[in-house]
Amino acid sequence: MLRFGILASTLPLLLLGVFAGGEASTAPRPCIALGDGAAELAPSPWQAGLHVSFTDDATRANVRVQLVDTADQADFTVVDDIDAAEPAGCDGGGGPARLIAITPTPSGADPVILLSRDGDADYRIFVRSRRITAREAAALIVGAHGKPPHVVASLDGRS
């Protein structure tokens, strides 16, 4: 009976720790190293300092990311290393990681990304990976570089 009481009293604390920490596993999340830290996908949206969303409507997008066919055309390239058994972690030089979350709906002045193969893009990416999707790579490049100048919100709330 005492064991059941201990289990019953510690179970809520364990659940709180999982939800507060945002993750139950230590699986690596997509990230890129920066000179002063790292940009990493957040384990949960409420932990992120930057939220991005995606749209298929070019008029709603304020950041355009183009998928290109070769690494030579790209600003950012993600290719799986077929010899590596485990994905390498991010080492951003000891600085804090910039956490980025992909959300289903845009809010405020957060970047709204149009991911397409069409030209006239702010960033160009090449992705050949089993671990990182094109959407995750686009979110990382936008989060790593910050918002392009035309995404900064004005004082009256318009972008």
N, C-alpha and C positions, 0 to 999 in steps of 0.2 A: 504494500500500500504506500509506503514511503517513497519507493521508486516512482510510482505513478505520480505522486505529488510533486516530486522534483522535475519529472518530465513535463508535467502540466505547467509548472511555473517557468521553465526555461524555454518551452516551445514558442511563446509569444515574443520573447527576446530574440530568439534565432530568426523568426520571421521578420521582425523589425530590422534586424541587422541586414538581412538579404535585401529588403525593400529600400532601406536607407542607403545601402551601398550600391544598389542598382543592379547587382549581378550576383548570380549564384556560382558561376564558374570563372576560372581564370583564363579562359580562351582568349587569345590575342584578338584585338579589334583593329580594323584598318587604321593606319596612321602613317604620317610622313614626318621626317625630321626637318626641323627648321634651324636656322642659325642660333636663335635664342630660346628654343624650346621644341615643341612638337605640336602638330595638329592631329587630333585623334577623334574618331567617332565615339561619342559618349555612350555609356552603357544604357542610359535612360535620358529622355528629353529634359527632365527637370535639372539635370546636372550640367547641361551644356551652357556655355556662354554665348554661343551663336547658334541660331536655328535657321535652317534652310528648308525650302520646299521646292517642289518641281511642278511645272505646268507644261501642257502641250500647246497652250495659247500664247503666241508670240507677243501679243499686246499686253499680257499680264506679267511677262518676264521682265526682270531688270538686270539679269545676268545671263549671257548666252555662252553655252559650252558646246563646242563642236566635237563630235567623234570623228577622228581622222583614221585613214587606212594604214598609215605607216608611222613608225616612231620618229622618223626624221621630220615629219610635219607637226609634231606635238610639242606643246609647252610642258606637258606632264605625261609621263609614260609609266604604265604599270604592266609588268610582265612577270609571270610566275617563274621562279628559278626551279627548273625541273630536278636539279641535283639536291636541293635543300629538303630535308625531311620535315623540318618545322619552320614556320615563317619567322623571319627575323623580327625582333622587337624594334621599337623606335627609341632612339637615343637622341634627344634634342639638345644635347650639350648641357644637361643638368637643369635647364630652365623648366618652367611649368608647362604642362600640356594645355593647349587650347582645345577645349572640348566642343565638338560640333554635333548637332542632332538634326536628323532629317524628320521633318514634321509633315503631316498630311495637308495642313492648311497654312497659308502665310499669315504672319502677324506683324503689324507695324512696318518698320523699315528693313526687316530681315530680307535677305536675298531670296528671290524667286527665280529658279534656274530653268531655262529652256535648254534641254539636252537634245541635240539633233545633229544631223549630218550636214546641214546647211552651213554656208560660210557666214561671214560677218559676225565673228564670235569674239568674246572677251578672252576666252581661254580655249585651247585646243588640247584634247586628251587622246591618248592611244591606250587601250586596255585589252590585254590578253591574259586573263587571270581566272583561276578557279576559285580564288578566295575573295576577291574584291570585284564588285559589280561596277558598271559604268556610272551608275547613280552615286555610289559611295565614293568613287574616284572624283567625280564632279564636285560633290560636297566637300571633300578634302581640299581640293585645289582652291575652291572659292573661300573656304574657311582659313586656309593657310595664308592666302594673299590678302585677306580682308575684303571688304566690299570695294568694287570698282568705284571710281569717283562719281559716276552717275547714279549710284545706289544710295548715297548719303541723304538722309531725310532732312528736309528743311524744317524750320521752326513751326510752320503752320501745318505740318503733318503730311505734306505732299512730297513724293520722291522726285 
